[in-house]
Amino acid sequence: MAWVAGRYAVRSVRRNLRRTSLSIVGIAIGCVLALFMESLNRGRDELFARAATFGGSGHLRVVAAGWPERRDSRLRLADWRHDADAARALPGVAAATPRARADVLLAMGTHVVPVELTGVDPAIEPVTNRLVRTITAGRYLRPDDAGTIVIGQAVADRLGVGPDDQILGSVVGQDGDISSAMFVVVGIIRTGSSDLDASLAQVPLADLDRFTGLAGAGEIVLMLSDWRQTAAISAELVPRLAPGDVVMTWSELFPDFKGHIEQDQATARLVSGIILLVVLLGVTSAQLASVLERRREFAVLSAIGMSGGRMVRLVITEAVALGLAGGGLGLAIGTPIIWKFAKSGLDFRAYLGTDYAFAGTLMEPVLYGEFGWWIVPYVFSVAIGATVIASLYPARFAARTDPAVALRVAQ
């Protein structure tokens, strides 16, 4: 009997081609809008994750106990080599690099600039930090370097230095005394953001150890193959760490970022909900008009013994047919649009400029959508789901049709 109901539903859908065509077009437009919003949301989430992590913060960061509360750059890991080896052994970890930080004063003559000096592993740092790849003068640090430093363009401008110049670094040592060291500038970094350029200063990790008197790394930064696995890999890494060391995710490192993402997601859900509501109202109106026009037909079906439940299934089957047609049209229209969106993106450089930074992180001015096989089930789930939900009230109306009243009115 199911195939009979299906044939009957298809015949009913084809009966009024104008109304059916308008319903299918409306469903398709709603699907395209919903698909664009979903692609935008997925692309935006990846943009935020990429901006926060590839700027040097990583997807995960192993830090010393107490650092999440104090954010003290003088804290050091209990056993950073053990932590680094444990992280690199996990599947899904693309890279892990040690770092240490210190608040220092850089000086050249009478010019003084306060910066957070970062000790890094020159061999791995460029893999985890895209900012240091933008060397505009000189070169980046090398594994065999000693007494060298790379600085941001804004720091270089304020000090009035260039490659091969020497600058003096001063820091408060572990015993409270002032320690000083000379560094040779080997490279200057221009990120595109003056704020970030003013905070960049890196030396080999061993140099920072000698300079501050604090041995070891203060953090291990992890880059993952898939940012969506952050929580799972974090949970797997925790029991493998040296006692006292903890793991933080990029969203915990940047609470402002997390709040901004949650706000954007709430707005996106609201917009998507409005789009789906418009589709629901349109389909409900079309289905209800169809049911009202066919009151006599439903009365006859009821009079010859069709149950209310089977009438509901009949109307729902018609809705599924409309959903399949509308989803197919929406997929045909939306696929090239989303593909173009994923390739070219939305360029906001005219509004944000090329050096827009948020929460100390350089943001890319072009937002790309996400394109993949997920769009096929997504479109049809939206189309069929919307039409089925929109047809529930018309189906209930059809099931409660009184044959005597409907036939008398029809006459």
N, C-alpha and C positions, 0 to 999 in steps of 0.2 A: 504493500500500500504506500510505502514511502515514495516510490518512484512515481506513482499516480499523483500524489500530492505535489511532487516536484514539477511534473508536467503541467498540472493545473496552475501552480504558482507562476510558472514561466508564461503560460498563456494569459494569465491575468495581468502580468507586468507588461506584456506586449499589447494589451488591449488599447490603452491610452498612451500612444507613443510620445505625445507632446509632454504630458505630465511626467512620464517616466524619464524622458530625456532631460527635462529640467532637474528632476531629482538626482539623476546620475551626475549631471554637471555640478550641482551644488555639493554633492558628496565628494566629488573629485577635487573641487576647489578647497573644501575643508581639509581634505587629506594632504594636498600640496602645502597649505599653510601650516598644518600640524607637522608635516615632515620637515619643512624649513626650520621651524622652531626647534625641533628635536636635534637636527643637524647642528644648528647654531649653539644649542646648549652643550652638546657633546664637544664641539670644537672649542667653546669657551672654557669648559672645565679643563680640557687638555692644555689650552693656552696658559691658564693660571698655574697649573701644575708645572708646565715647562718653564715658565718665567721664574717661578719661585725656586725650582730645583737646579736648573742649568746655570743660574747666576752664582753658583758656588755653594748653595745651601744643601743640595742633595735631597733625595727622597727621604732618606733616614739619616739621623745623626746620632752616633754614640757619644755620650758625654759623661762627665764625672758626676757622682752623687752630689746633690746640692746645687748643681748648675741650673736646672730648670727654675729653681726658686730665686737664686742669687744672681745668675748670669755673670759670674765673676770670671774674667779671662785668665786669672792666675791659677785656677783649678786645673789639675792634671788627672788623666785617666790612671786607674790602678795598674793596668798592664795593656798598653795600647797595641803592642805587637800581637799579643794573644787575641785581642778584640779584632784587629785587622785581619788576621788569619781566619778567625771564625766567620767573619762577614764574607770574605772572599770564597769560602768553601760552600756557601749557600747557593743553590740554583736560583737564578733570577737576579743575582747581584752582578751588574755589569762592571762596576769599578768601586774601589774603596780606597780612600786616601787620608792620611793623617794630617792634622793641622794643629797649630798652637797659636795663641793670640796674646798680644800685650799692648797696653796703651802707652804710646811713646810720643816724644816730641822730635820732629825732624827739623834740622836747622841748616841754613846756608847763609853765612854772614849774619846780618841782622834780621833775616827772615826766618820765622818759626811757624811750623804747621803741626797741630796735634792730629794724630792718626791712630787707627788700630792696626798695628803691624802684625802681619800674619806669616808664620813660619809654615812652609809647605814642602811637599815632595815634588821637585821640579819635573820628574818623569811622569807623574800621574795627574798633577793638578790641571793641565790643559784639557784632559779628558772629562773632568768633572765640572769645570768652570769655563763657560764659553767667553766670559769677559776678558780673560787673560789671553785669548787668541787674537785680540785686536791690537797688536803691537804696532804703533805708528812710527816709532823711532827706536833704533837699536834692536834688541832681541829679548827673548824671555830667558828666565833662569835655566841653568844647566845642572845636571846632577853633580858635576864635579866643581861647581862654583863655591866660592867662599868669600865672604865680605861683600857680596853683591846685593842689589835691590832693584826691583821694578816698581814704578809708582804711576799713579793716575795722572792724566794730563793736567787736571786742576791743581794737584799738588806740585807738579813740576812748574807750572806757571807762577804759583805763589812763592815758590822758593827761587825761581829764576834759574833753573838748572836744566841740563840736557844729558844725553848719554855721555858716559865717561867722566862726568863730574862727581865729586865726592861730597857727601852730606853727613852731618853729625846726627846720630840718634842718641836720645837720652831717655832713661827709664828708671822708675823707682824699683830697686832690687828687692829681693826677698827679705833682706835684713833692714830695709828702710833707707838704705843709702842710694845715692844717685849713681847709676852706671851709664857709661857712654861708650860708643863705638862708632867707627867710621865705615860707611858703606859707599861702594861705587855704583852709580846709577848705570845699569846696562840696558834698560828698556823703559819706554813710556807707553802707557795704555790709554787709549781713547775709546770709551764704551759707547758714546753717544749721549750719555747723561752726565751733566756737570756735577750733580750730587754724588753719583757713584764714583766719578773720577776723583772727587775730593776725598774719598775714603779708601782708595786702593793703595796698598803698600805691602809688598811681599818680599820675603827673604827665604833662603833655605832653612829648613827646620833646625838643622844643627847650629846655624848661626844664631837663631833666636834662643836656643838652649844656652849657649855661652853668654849671650847678651843679657838675658834676664836672670840667669842662675837657676831657672826652673827647667829640670830635665823632663823629656818626654812630650807626648802630644796631649793636647787638651780635648781633642775630638777626633772621631773617625767619620768621614762623610761618605755615604753610600749612594751610588746611582744604580737604579734598577732597570731591568729590561722593559718592564711594564709598570707604569706608575700606579695602575689600579691594584697591584699586588702589595701595596705599601703596608697595609694592616697585617696581612698574612705573614709576610717576611719579617715584620717587626716582632710578631708573636713567636716566630720560630727562632729569632736571633737572641731574644732576652735570656733564655737559660744557658746559652753558650758563652756569655760574656764573663769577664773577670768580675769577682764579687765587688759590688759597690758601683759598677758602671751601669748606666741606663740608656735606653733608646728613646729618641723623640722623632716623631714624624714631621714632615714639612708643614703640615697644617698646625701642629703644636708649636713649631718654631715661629710661625707667622700667624698669630691669632687674628690680626687685622685682615689678612688675606682670607682666612677661613670665614670670618664674618661677612666679608664682601661677597664671597662665593655663595654663601647661604642666602644672602639677600638677593643676589641675582637669580638663584635657583627658585626662590619663592616668587619673584616677579615673573620668571619664565613659566612657572606652573600656572600662575594666574592668567597670563596671556593665552597659554595653551588651553586652559579650561574655558575661557571665553570663546575661543575658536570652536571647540567641541560643542559648547552650548548652542552656538549659532547653527552648527550642523544638525544637532539634535532637534532644535525647534523647526528647522526647515523640513527635515525628513518627517517629523511628527505631523506637521501640517499637511504634507503631501499624502501621507498614509491615512490620516484621518479623513481627508477629502475623498480618498479612494474608497474607504469603508462606507462613508455616508452615501456615496453614489451607488454602492452595491448593497444597500440594505435589503432590497428585495431578493437579490441573489443569495445573501446569507440566510434570509428567512426561508427560502425554498430549501436550502441545504439543511437547515435546522428541522424543517417540516418532514423531510425524508429520512431523518434519523441521525444526521451528523452531530456529534457531541460538541459541547463548548470547547473542550480541550483540543479536539482535532481542528476546530476553527482557529484557535490560537496558534496551533502549529502551522496552519496554512498561511496565516498572515506573517508569521515569523519566517517561514520559508520564502515568501515574497520579499521580505526585508533582506534576507541573506542574498537573494538573487540581485537585488538592487545594490547591496554592499559590495558584492563581487564585481559587478559592472563598474560601480563608482570607484572602487579601489584600483581596478585595472586601468581606468582612464587617469586616475590620479597618479598612478605609477608611471604611466606613459608621459604625462606632463611634467611630473616632479623630478624624475630621474635625471634628465639633462640639466635641469636647474641646479640640483644639488651637486651634480658632478662639476659644473662650472663654479659653484660656490666653493667646493673643496679645492679646486685648482687655483682659482684667482683670489678668492677671499673678499672680505670687505675691507677696503683701505681707509683707515681713519687718520692718515698722516696730515690731512688738511685741517683736522680738528685738534689732534693731540700733538702734532709735531713728530719728529723722529727721536726725541730723547725723553719720552714720557716715562716717569718712574712712579711706582706706587709702593709704599711701605718699604722703601729702600731697594726695590727690585725693578730692573729694567723691563718694561713691557713692550712686546712687539706691537707695532701700530696696525698690523694686518691680521684680521680674524678669519680663520679658515674653518669651514664646516667639516663635518665628518661624513665620509661616503663609504658604503660597504654593503654587504649582503643583508645587513640588518634592516635596510629600508623596505625590503619585500614583506617580511612578516609584520613590520610595524604599520605599513600602509593598510594592509588587509585587516589587521586587528582593529585599527581605528575605524575603517570603513564599515566592517561587519558589526563591530561592537556598537558603533553609533546608531546604525540602522536598526539593529535588534532592540536596543534600549528604547529608541524612539518609537518602535512599533508595539511596545507592550500595552500602552493605553488604547490605541486603535484596535489591537487584538482583543483586549478585554471588552471593548465596546461591541465588537462583532460577535463575541461569544455570548453576550447578554441580549442579543437581538431577539425580540418577541415576534415570532412568525405572524401571529394574528394581527398585531398592531402594524408591523412593517408592510404586510401585504395590503391591509386596508388603506394605509396611507398612500401606498404606491398606486392603488386604483383611483 
